[in-house]
Amino acid sequence: MTSTESEGIRLQKVLANAGVASRRVSEQLIEDGRVEVNGVVVTELGSRIDPEHDLVSVDGSAIQLDASKRYLMLNKPVGIYSSLKDDRGRPDLRRFTEQYEERLFNVGRLDAETSGLLILTNDGDLAHVLAHPSFGVQKTYIAKVTGKVTAQVLAKLTAGIELEDGPISADKARLLGTEDGFSLVELTLHSGRNRIVRRMLDAVGHPVVDLVRRQFGPLHLGTLGSGQLRELSKDELGAILTIARAHSPEARAADGTAAEASEPTA
């Protein structure tokens, strides 16, 4: 909804409140045609919107107008279970989420022996899109495996292998190095099947010794230390919100596609 009448809130004020820019700079963004509301470019400074229902983007990047939503990146340590209440009393994610008032949950899972990038949020729609393999959001892992991985093995991983629950292939696979009887392999895939990276590498004769998820969609772990937690930056948030909106129920309906729920682990 956009209107020059009294209902709603002025678009430049909404942008300023969302932390996009000052109101004056937000006005310039609007006048320059860099702001979209519900997919339509808006250039009228008098335009008003409903922040609870309208979707706003700047330069093609989605803006979150709901201040109640929280988005965090965790570098999950080895030994932590991807649960907010482990039914066997094992170390879980509560030690990271209990400091927040919001009821946060993890997007997908990493098994206890796998470390790395895990997203915590209270945005269920975004979590569904990021976690479900049908939406094609890629995850990149670095695996330390036994033995010397050859080009033929990498080609086999990307061409596809047969597991007990069906065929699977990596989107990308490359060798990062070999030393002392071990290899470092980078695998990128979007599958949501349980322990899939470990099972794939075991199937080609290179069992995993250590596994880290370094990337989740457009998000990179970077220098975030083990056990550390931080808010997503505005650019990172914009990137994942843009993905989520592209696969919203409305967008899927327009494409004639749909998906079921899934909880992937690596």
C-alpha positions as CSV (number, residue, x, y, z in Angstrom):
1,M,0.0,0.0,0.0
2,T,1.2,3.5,-0.8
3,S,-0.8,6.6,-0.5
4,T,-0.4,10.4,-0.2
5,E,-3.4,10.6,2.1
6,S,-3.4,10.5,5.9
7,E,-3.4,6.8,6.5
8,G,-0.1,5.0,7.2
9,I,3.3,6.4,8.0
10,R,5.5,8.4,5.7
11,L,7.9,6.2,3.8
12,Q,11.0,8.3,4.6
13,K,10.1,8.1,8.3
14,V,9.8,4.3,8.1
15,L,13.2,4.1,6.5
16,A,14.8,6.3,9.1
17,N,13.2,4.3,11.9
18,A,14.5,1.1,10.4
19,G,18.0,2.5,10.5
20,V,18.4,2.7,6.7
21,A,19.5,6.3,6.7
22,S,18.6,9.7,8.2
23,R,15.2,11.1,7.1
24,R,16.8,13.5,4.7
25,V,19.0,10.8,3.1
26,S,15.9,8.6,2.9
27,E,14.0,11.3,1.1
28,Q,16.9,11.4,-1.5
29,L,16.8,7.6,-1.8
30,I,13.1,7.8,-2.6
31,E,13.5,10.7,-5.1
32,D,16.3,8.7,-6.8
33,G,14.0,5.8,-7.4
34,R,16.0,3.4,-5.2
35,V,13.1,2.5,-2.9
36,E,10.4,-0.2,-3.7
37,V,7.2,-0.9,-1.8
38,N,5.7,-4.3,-2.5
39,G,7.9,-4.5,-5.6
40,V,6.9,-1.1,-7.0
41,V,9.3,1.8,-7.2
42,V,8.0,4.8,-5.2
43,T,9.3,8.3,-5.8
44,E,6.6,10.4,-4.1
45,L,7.9,11.9,-0.8
46,G,4.4,12.1,0.5
47,S,3.8,8.3,0.1
48,R,2.7,6.5,3.3
49,I,2.8,2.8,4.0
50,D,1.7,0.3,6.6
51,P,4.9,-1.1,8.1
52,E,3.1,-4.2,9.4
53,H,2.0,-5.3,6.0
54,D,4.0,-3.6,3.3
55,L,7.4,-4.9,2.1
56,V,10.1,-2.3,1.5
57,S,13.4,-2.7,-0.2
58,V,16.3,-0.3,-1.0
59,D,18.5,-0.9,-4.0
60,G,16.9,-4.4,-4.3
61,S,17.8,-5.4,-0.7
62,A,14.9,-6.1,1.7
63,I,14.5,-4.0,4.8
64,Q,13.1,-5.4,8.0
65,L,10.5,-3.0,9.5
66,D,9.5,-5.2,12.4
67,A,11.7,-4.3,15.3
68,S,10.5,-7.4,17.3
69,K,12.5,-9.7,14.9
70,R,16.0,-10.7,15.9
71,Y,18.7,-12.3,13.8
72,L,21.9,-13.7,15.2
73,M,24.9,-15.7,13.9
74,L,26.5,-18.3,16.2
75,N,29.7,-20.1,15.7
76,K,28.5,-23.3,17.3
77,P,31.2,-25.2,19.2
78,V,31.7,-29.0,19.0
79,G,29.8,-30.7,21.7
80,I,26.7,-28.5,21.6
81,Y,23.5,-30.1,20.4
82,S,21.3,-28.1,18.0
83,S,18.3,-28.0,20.4
84,L,16.8,-25.5,22.7
85,K,16.0,-28.2,25.2
86,D,17.8,-31.5,24.8
87,D,15.7,-34.3,26.0
88,R,18.7,-36.1,27.4
89,G,20.2,-33.2,29.3
90,R,23.1,-32.7,27.0
91,P,24.7,-29.3,26.3
92,D,22.3,-27.3,24.1
93,L,21.7,-23.9,22.6
94,R,20.0,-22.4,25.7
95,R,23.4,-21.1,27.0
96,F,23.4,-18.8,23.9
97,T,19.7,-17.9,23.8
98,E,18.8,-17.4,27.4
99,Q,20.2,-13.9,27.5
100,Y,17.6,-12.7,25.0
101,E,13.9,-11.9,25.8
102,E,12.7,-13.1,22.4
103,R,12.0,-16.8,22.0
104,L,14.8,-17.6,19.5
105,F,15.3,-20.9,17.6
106,N,17.9,-22.3,15.3
107,V,17.6,-22.4,11.5
108,G,18.2,-26.1,10.7
109,R,20.8,-28.1,12.7
110,L,24.4,-29.0,13.0
111,D,25.2,-32.3,14.7
112,A,27.1,-32.2,18.0
113,E,30.4,-33.1,16.3
114,T,30.1,-30.3,13.7
115,S,31.0,-26.7,14.5
116,G,30.4,-23.5,12.6
117,L,27.7,-21.1,11.4
118,L,24.3,-21.5,12.9
119,I,21.5,-18.8,12.5
120,L,19.3,-18.1,15.5
121,T,16.1,-16.0,15.0
122,N,12.5,-15.6,15.9
123,D,11.4,-15.2,12.2
124,G,9.7,-18.4,11.3
125,D,9.1,-17.5,7.6
126,L,12.7,-16.7,7.0
127,A,13.8,-19.8,8.9
128,H,11.6,-22.0,6.7
129,V,13.1,-20.7,3.5
130,L,16.7,-20.8,4.6
131,A,16.4,-24.4,6.0
132,H,14.4,-26.1,3.3
133,P,16.5,-27.7,0.5
134,S,13.8,-27.1,-2.1
135,F,14.6,-23.4,-2.0
136,G,18.3,-24.1,-3.0
137,V,20.0,-22.0,-0.3
138,Q,23.6,-23.3,-0.3
139,K,25.7,-24.2,2.7
140,T,29.5,-24.5,2.5
141,Y,31.5,-26.8,4.7
142,I,35.2,-27.3,5.3
143,A,36.0,-31.0,6.1
144,K,39.2,-32.5,7.3
145,V,39.2,-36.1,6.1
146,T,41.5,-39.1,6.1
147,G,43.5,-39.9,3.1
148,K,44.5,-38.0,0.0
149,V,41.5,-36.7,-1.9
150,T,42.0,-36.8,-5.7
151,A,40.4,-34.9,-8.6
152,Q,38.5,-38.1,-9.4
153,V,36.9,-38.2,-6.0
154,L,35.9,-34.5,-6.3
155,A,34.3,-35.2,-9.6
156,K,32.4,-38.2,-8.2
157,L,31.0,-36.0,-5.4
158,T,29.7,-33.4,-7.8
159,A,28.5,-36.0,-10.4
160,G,26.5,-37.8,-7.7
161,I,26.8,-40.9,-5.5
162,E,24.3,-43.4,-4.2
163,L,23.5,-43.5,-0.5
164,E,21.1,-45.7,1.4
165,D,18.4,-43.0,1.2
166,G,19.0,-42.2,-2.4
167,P,21.3,-40.4,-4.8
168,I,23.1,-37.1,-3.8
169,S,25.5,-34.7,-5.3
170,A,27.5,-31.7,-4.1
171,D,26.9,-28.4,-5.9
172,K,30.7,-27.7,-5.7
173,A,33.7,-29.6,-4.3
174,R,37.3,-28.6,-4.2
175,L,40.5,-29.6,-2.5
176,L,42.1,-27.0,-0.2
177,G,45.2,-29.0,0.7
178,T,46.7,-32.2,1.9
179,E,49.1,-32.8,4.8
180,D,50.2,-35.8,7.0
181,G,47.7,-38.2,5.5
182,F,44.7,-35.8,5.7
183,S,43.0,-33.6,3.2
184,L,41.0,-30.4,3.5
185,V,37.9,-30.4,1.3
186,E,35.4,-27.7,0.7
187,L,31.9,-28.9,-0.1
188,T,28.9,-26.7,-1.1
189,L,25.4,-28.2,-1.2
190,H,21.8,-27.5,-0.4
191,S,20.6,-30.9,0.7
192,G,18.8,-31.1,4.0
193,R,19.4,-34.8,4.7
194,N,20.8,-35.8,8.1
195,R,24.6,-35.8,8.4
196,I,24.8,-35.6,4.7
197,V,28.4,-34.2,4.4
198,R,29.8,-36.9,6.6
199,R,27.9,-39.6,4.8
200,M,29.0,-38.4,1.4
201,L,32.6,-38.3,2.3
202,D,32.5,-41.6,4.0
203,A,30.9,-43.1,0.9
204,V,33.9,-42.0,-1.3
205,G,36.4,-43.5,1.2
206,H,37.4,-40.4,3.1
207,P,35.8,-40.4,6.6
208,V,35.5,-37.0,8.3
209,V,37.8,-36.1,11.2
210,D,36.6,-32.5,11.6
211,L,33.7,-30.5,10.0
212,V,33.0,-26.8,10.1
213,R,30.2,-24.9,8.3
214,R,31.7,-21.7,7.0
215,Q,28.9,-20.3,4.9
216,F,25.1,-20.3,5.0
217,G,23.6,-18.7,1.9
218,P,25.1,-15.2,1.7
219,L,26.3,-15.3,5.3
220,H,30.0,-16.0,6.1
221,L,31.4,-17.1,9.4
222,G,34.4,-14.8,9.0
223,T,36.5,-14.3,12.1
224,L,33.7,-15.1,14.6
225,G,35.3,-17.2,17.3
226,S,34.0,-20.6,18.5
227,G,31.1,-20.0,20.9
228,Q,30.7,-16.4,19.9
229,L,27.4,-14.8,19.0
230,R,26.6,-11.6,17.1
231,E,23.8,-9.7,15.5
232,L,23.7,-9.8,11.7
233,S,24.8,-6.6,10.0
234,K,22.3,-4.6,8.0
235,D,23.8,-5.9,4.8
236,E,23.7,-9.5,5.9
237,L,20.1,-9.1,7.1
238,G,19.1,-7.5,3.8
239,A,20.6,-10.4,1.9
240,I,18.8,-13.1,3.7
241,L,15.5,-11.2,3.8
242,T,15.7,-10.7,0.1
243,I,16.1,-14.5,-0.3
244,A,13.1,-15.2,2.0
245,R,10.8,-12.7,0.2
246,A,11.7,-14.2,-3.2
247,H,10.4,-17.5,-1.8
248,S,7.5,-16.1,0.1
249,P,4.1,-17.9,-0.1
250,E,2.9,-15.2,-2.5
251,A,6.0,-15.6,-4.7
252,R,5.7,-19.4,-4.7
253,A,2.0,-19.1,-5.6
254,A,2.9,-16.9,-8.5
255,D,5.5,-19.5,-9.6
256,G,3.2,-22.5,-8.9
257,T,5.6,-24.0,-6.4
258,A,5.4,-25.1,-2.8
259,A,7.5,-26.8,-0.2
260,E,7.2,-28.9,2.9
261,A,9.0,-28.4,6.2
262,S,12.5,-29.8,6.8
263,E,15.2,-29.7,9.5
264,P,18.6,-30.4,7.9
265,T,21.7,-31.5,9.7
266,A,25.3,-31.8,8.5
